[in-house]
Amino acid sequence: MTKTLKVFLLLAVVVVSGFAQLAKAQDAKSSGPAVYSVLNDDVPLGYDGHFNSGSVFVNGVYKTKINTGSYGIGGGYLGIHNTDIDVVDSKNECIFLSDAGGVSGSGPGDIFAYNAVTRSGTRVVSAFGYNGTLYGIGLAHSGNILVAAWSGSGEIETFTIGNGCSLTSTKSSATGLGLGGTTADGLAIAPNGKYVVATYDDGSYGVYPLNGGTISAPAQYNSSCFNNINLFGVPTGIAISPDSSTVYMDCLVAVNGAVIDAFTAANPSLTVTNGPLTAAGGTPINGSITMGLSANGAVLYISGTFSGSIESTNVSGTSVTANGCSNLLPPGYNTQWIYPGTVSVLGSDAGKGLAIPETAFGNTPYSYVELIKIDANNCLTAVKQGTDANSLHALSGASYLKP
């Protein structure tokens, strides 16, 4: 992701666990799983007197906010799967929101750890004094380990998630700068918890060994899409296969069509470039930065941030290919200049297979959550668009199903 793009797209970063208590009464009559969504509202100091917050939706309907008491910076990460779901245990439901501006609005920044059961939270700062005031604080997690990329310091730090949603630094860190010295754009932890992958603004990527909460120095490489003179791509978003064997990186390129670099965990130095991919129809993908992988690792859903379109593709090993589906253009694009953000793949059993936050730049500061259905052929159809009239540019978020 370019620095210009980072500044232009106003984001905070949230990691969410559980969150079933809000709007429980409203959902009592619904049949089947409810879709819970949390969008992150990145609020810089001076914007309408509001702190950073998380906008909560249930089945696409806005319900409430979670206020952190700290500020964002009006700029941050998009490539990271910025909001994720993790049930720490059956009693604690946790939300983690990065406040890159901190209490003062000018840093060093903190991570707000919120317990949805007790409806209370605490702010946690880096044990090393790292700050996120440059482009934000990127978050990713697996199990009880949370990883934070502090862009202002160019460092990546690990935390443990404890009882009551507490965060404790492991006092382990590694460089968060790429081969060209630029900050991380994307961040992901392998499902097996054994490694972390980061993409950087200079077109490189790194693979970090992870042993519990201890993170080690990365092996770093230039991506194939970056080395391709016809693409000169910058890998941003990251998806990792369920068995942790294969890593996919969404390349930001100046041409139409999604471009995905892939490599195996066994040989991370060798990346395979897939694309530009051409869908069966619809608006071509442009500016693809975020994506989501199905639970079985067979389908990759790619969001075109600048085109507003979403593409369904087939995955097999390091191969990513177009299928017979047309790209979906969600409602509102071209009338409100909507940008789709991070992709949460929920599964088709609920009839709402994807949930994607959206921001409408231009004539409104509103943000949205888009619920999308996956059909039997893995093609996409828009189901519902919910609106939060007081949400500032929430391009990142995540959703999950609650019985």
N, C-alpha and C positions, 0 to 999 in steps of 0.2 A: 504494500500500500504506500502511495506517495505521501510525503509530509503534507502536501496541499490537501489531499483527501482526508487525512487524519484531522486537520484543523476544521475542514468544512463540515464534516459529519459529526454532529454533536451527540456524544455518547457517554454514558456511565457504564460501569461493569457490575453485574450481579451474579452471584452463584446462589441457587435456591435449593432448599431441601424440604420436601413434603409440602405443607401449606394447605391443609384441608379445613381448618377451622373457620376461615373467613367465608361469609355468606352461606353458612351451613343450612340455615333455615330456608333460604331461597332455593336450594338444590334438593331439598328433601323429597320433592315430588317428581324429580327428573328420573327417567329410566336409563339404565346403563351408566357407564362411567361419565363423570363430569370432567370437562377440560379446564384445568386451572392454568392461567397464564400470568406471568409477572413481567412487565416491561420496565426497563430502567430509564429514569428521567434524569438526564445529566444537566444539573442546574448550576450555572456559575454565579458567583457572588454578584448581587445587584439585580438579578432577574426577578422582578415582581415579588420580592421579599420571600421567596420560597427556598427551602433546603433541597438537597437531593432527595429523591423518593423512588419507591417502587410502585407502579400502577398495577393493581390486581384485577384480573378479569376471570369470570366463571362462565364457561360456555359462550365466550365471546362478548359477555356483558360486563362493562366496567362496574366494580364494586367499591373499592376503597384504595387508600394509599398507605404506604409505610414511609414515614419521614425519618431521616437519619440524624438530623441536627448538624450535618456538615455539608460542604459544597463540592460540586464538580468543577470542571474547568472549561466546559463548553467545547471539549474536544477529547477524543479518545479512541479506543480500539473498536474496530468493526470485524476484522478477520477472526478474532477469538470467538469461540462459542460462548458469548458473554454471560449468558444465564444458563445454568445447568441445574438438574434435579438430582438430589442425593438424599435418601432417607437414612439419616445417621443411625437412628434406632426407632423403635415403635412408639416412643413417647416424645421424642424431641423432633420438631420440625423447624429447620433452620434456613435462614436467608442471609447471604453474604453480599454486601453492596460496597463497591469501592468508591470512596470519596477522594478524588485526586486533589481537590482544593483544600480539604481538611476543614477544621473549625474556623480558621481565619479566612478561608477562601484563597489563600496564596500558598498553601502547602504546609508541611511536607505531604499531607494526605494520610488517610487512614482507611481501614476496612471495617465496615459496620456489620457486626454479627448480631442477628436478630432471631429471637425465639418466638415462633408464631403461636405457640401454646400459651406462654406467659405474656406475650405481647410486650416484651422488653428487649433491649439490646445494649451492646457496649461497643465502643470504638477501639480498634486495635491498631497500633502503629508498628512499623518495622523495628525489629530488635537491633538492626544495624543503622537506624536513622535514614534509611532509604526514602526517596520521595517519588511521587508520580506526577509532578506538576508539568512535565513536558508534554506528554500525550495521554496520560491516564495510567491507571493501574489495571493490568490485565489479570484475570483470574481463571483458573481451571482446577478441577478436582477429580479425585477418584477415591471412593471409600472414605476413610477418615483423613486423607491428605489433601490439603489445598495448596496450590502453587500460585504465587503472585509475581507478576513482572512489573517492577517499578521503573517506569520509563525515564523519570528524571534522573535516576542514578544509574540506569543501564544494568540493573541487577535482577536476578530471579531468586526468590526466597520461598522456603517451604514452611507450612504451618500444619499442626494437627488440629482436627475438629474433635472437641471433647464433649462431655456431658453438658446439657443446657445450652448447646450451640457455642460453647466457648472456643476461641481460637488462641493457640499458643505457638509462637515461633519455635521451630526446631533448631534455630540458630545455624542453619545450613543454607548456603547460597552459592550461586554460580553466575558467571557473566551473562547478561541479557543482551549483549551486543553481537551483531553479525560479523561476517568476514570484512565488511567495509566499515565497521564501526557504528552502524545504525541500530536503532532500537527494534524490539520485537513487535511484529504485527499480529501474529497468531500464536496460540499456545494450546497444547492438548496433552493429556496424560493417557497413556495406553491403558486399556481395560484391565490388563494383568498387573498394572501398577509398577512395571519394571523400567519404564523410560518415559521421558517427556520430550515432545517435539515443539520447537519454536520456529517460526518463519520471521524473517527480518526485512526491513525496508530497503535493503541493498540487493535483494534478490537471492540471498543465501538462506540456508536453513540449518538447524542444529538438532542433534539427538543427544539428550542428557541421560546418563544412567541414573536410576532412582532406586534406592534401597530403603524401604520404609519412608521415613521423612528426610533422608539424606540425599541431596542432589549433588551430582559430580559435574566436572567440567565437560562441555559438549564436544562431540565430533561434528565439525561444520563443513558444509559443502555449498558450492554454487548450484542452483537448480538448473535443470535442462531448459525450462521455458525461459529463464533469464539468459542463458547462453545462446539461445536461438535468435539469430539476427533478424528473423522475420517476425518474431514475437516480442522479444525483450521484455518478458513477463516478470512480474514480482509475485511470488507465492504469498498468500495471505491466510485464508481459512484452512483448517486442518480437520480431517476425519480419519479415524483409525478403525480398522476392521474389528469385529467382535472378538476374534481370536488373537488380536494384537500382532498379526503377522504382516499386515500391509498398511501403509500410510498414504493418504491422498491429500494433495495440496492444491487449493484453488488459486490459479494464476490470474492476476490482474493484467490484462493485455489491452492494446489499443485497437483491436479488431473485433468484429462480431463473432460470436460463438464461444462457448465455454472451453477453457483449456485447463486440464487437470494433470499435474505431475504426480507420479506414484512411485513408491519404492518399497522394498521389503525390509523388515526389521533385521533380517539376516545379512542384507547387503545395502545399507543405507546410502552408500556413496553413489549408487547407480539409480538414476531416476528415469522413468519412462514418461514422455510427454504424449498425452491424449488430446486430440483436437487441433484446431477449433472444431467443435462438434456442431453438426447441423441437425436440428430437430425436424420432425415431419411437417411442421407448420407453426404458425404463430410468430410473435415478435422475437427475433434472435436475441440471445443472451448478450449483454454488453456490461462490462464492469463487474464481472462475477467475483465476489469476495467472500461470500459465505455459502455454506452447503450443509446438508444433513444426510447421514447414512442410515438406511433402514436397519432394524434390529438384526436381521439375518445377513447383513452385509452385502446384499445382492443389488440394491438400488440406491443411487446417489441422486439427491434432489439439490439442484443448483440454483441460487438466486442471482439474477442480474440486477445489481443495484442501480445502474444507470438506465437500463432498459425497462426496469420494473417487471420483467418477466421471470418465470420460474420453470425450470426444465427437469424432466425425469430421464435418467440415464441408467443403463445396465452396467453392472460391475462384475468382473471376474478376475481375481488376482490383481495385477497391476494394469489390467485393461479396463477402460471406461469407454463405452460406445453409446451412440444415440439409439433410442428405441423407436417404436412407431407412434409415439405420442406427440401432439402439438404442444408448444410452450403455452403456459397459462399466463395471461395478463390480468392481475387482480383488479377488482373494481376500484375506480377512483383515479387510476393513472391517466395522465394528460389533462385531467380536470383539476387535480390538486397537487400534481407533481409528486406523486408518492414514490418513496424509495422503500423497497422491502429489505429487511435485515436478516438476523440470524434465523436459521431453520430448525424447528423442533419436529422430529418425526415421531408421531404418536402411535401409528398403526391403524389399519383400516377397520378394526373391529368396532370402533366407536362411531364410524361413519365420518369421522373428521380426522384425516390422516396426517395433516401438517398444521402447524400453527406458526405464523410468521408476524413479527412486529413490523410496523410501517410508520414512516414519518412523512408528513406532507409539508415540504418546504414551499415557499411561495406565499400563497394568500392565507395561510393558517398555520398556527403553531401546534395544531392538534397531532396526536399520535393515535395509532390504531393497532388492533390485533386482527389478523386474517386467519380464519379457519378454512381449511382446504381438504377436500375429500380425495382419497386415492381409490381408483376403481380397480377392477380385477386385472387390468392390463398395466397397472401402475401409472396410469394417466391421471391428470389433476383437474378438479373442478372446484371453483370457489363456492363456499357454503355460507359464510357469514363474516361480516366486517363490523367489529365493535370499535367505539370511539371513546377516548378520554379527552375531554375538552381542555383539561388543565395539565396536559403532559407535554414536556418539552423534548421534542426530537428523540423519541425512544426507538432507536433503530436496533437495539439489542434486547433480547428477552428470551424466555423459554417457557415451555408448557409441558404438562404431564397429565395423565389420567388418574382420577381418584374414584374408586368404586362407590 
